[in-house]
Amino acid sequence: MKIKVLVLLISISFMTSAFASTNENITATKMIKTDSLLRHTVFFKFKEGTTPAQIKQVEDAFSALPSKIEQIKGYEWGLNNSPEGLDKGFTHAFILTFESEEDRAIYLPHPDHKAFGAVLTPHLEDVFVVDFWIKN
């Protein structure tokens, strides 16, 4: 399990670095989509034995990010309640809204985002992230 978390953290760091270097080559006009918003969706599966109090600590820490990181333009979260049984153990869904890829690029390595990761990681079994531009 520790290896899984380590691989996850290394992957996130690599992706953040790769995006940052790629970001220098993207012009501002490509980064800002005036007719759309960028959604950053995050799904958590907690380790067996994680207590409700520990999960609440993670929820509260994530919910505090919009007040700490101005690039977050919208924030929503909730618990899975799908009757389909296809959740694969993922219980929590979070949706952050950004106006541009540049805003997301600032958020990802932000110290407050990293501090949240330190609260989350001891309790995290698995995570997946999907980002997309909404279609109007």
N, C-alpha and C positions, 0 to 999 in steps of 0.2 A: 504494500500500500504506500509506504514511504517513497518507493521508487516511482510509483504512478504520479504522486504529487510533485516530486522533483522533476519528472519529465514534463508535467504540465507547466510548472513554473519556468523551466528552461524554454519550452515552446513559446510561451507568452512573451518572454524576454526577447527571443529570437525574432518573433513576428513584429514586436514593437520596434526593434532595431531596424529590421528590414523595411518596415513601413516608413520609419523616420528618414532613412536614406533615400527611399523612393520619393518621399514627399517633397524633397528639394527640387525634383525635376518636374513637378506638377504645377501648372500655373494656377493662379487664384481663380480664374474664370472656370476652370475645370473642376475646382474643388467646391465651389458654391453652386448648388442647384437651386435656383430661385423658385422653381415650381414644385419642389419636393422637400421632404425632410428625411434625414438619415436616422434609421432606427437601429439601435444596438440592443439585441435581445440576449438575455443570459438566463440559463436554466441550471438549477442546482439539485444535486442528489446528495443528501447528507449521509455520513457514516452511521452504520448501525450503532446504537448506544448514545448517539448525540441527544442530549437532554432538551426539553422544550425551552429551558432558560438559555442554553447555548445557541439554539436556533433563533430565539428572540434577539440575542445580542448581535447575531449576523444580520438579521432583518433591520434592526435599528441602525447598525453601522452603515449598511447600504443606503438606507433611507436618508441618512445625514449627508450623503455626498452632494446632492443638488444644492444644498446651502453652502457648500465648501468649494465647489467647482463651477464657476460661472458659465462654462461652455455647455453644461447640461441644460437644455431648454425645456425638457419635459421628463417626467419620471412617473412610472406606474409599476405596481407589482401585485402579485396575488399567488394564491395556492392552487395547485392543480385540482380540478374537480371534474375531469373528463370521465364519462361513464364507459369509454371505449376500452380501457385497460391497456393502452399503448404507451403509457408514460415512462416505462422502463425504470421506475423508481424515482424519477425526477419530480420533486414536489413543489419547487418554488420557481416562479417566472418573474423576471424583471425586464422592463423596457425603458431604455433611456433614449431620448431624442436629441439629436444634434442638427445644427443647421448646415454643417459642412464637414468634409473629411478632415479639414484642418482642426476643427474643434475636437473631433474624436481623437486626432493625433496628439492633442494637448492633454486630453483626459487620460489616455492609456498609461503614460508614464508619470502622471501627476502624483505627488507625494501622498495626498489624501486617498487616492485610489490604491496606491501601494500599501498604505496603512490598513485600509479595509481588507486587502488580501491577507494581511497578517492575522486579522481576526477570523477570517473565513477558513483559511487553509487547514488548521487543525481538525476541522469538522467536516471537510469536504471529501466525499467519496468520488464524485464525478461532476463535470461541468461541460456544457456546450454553449457555444455562442454563434448567433447568426446575425449578421448586419445586412441591412438592405435599404435602398431608397424606396420610399413609398410611392406607389403609382396612384395618381389622381384620376 
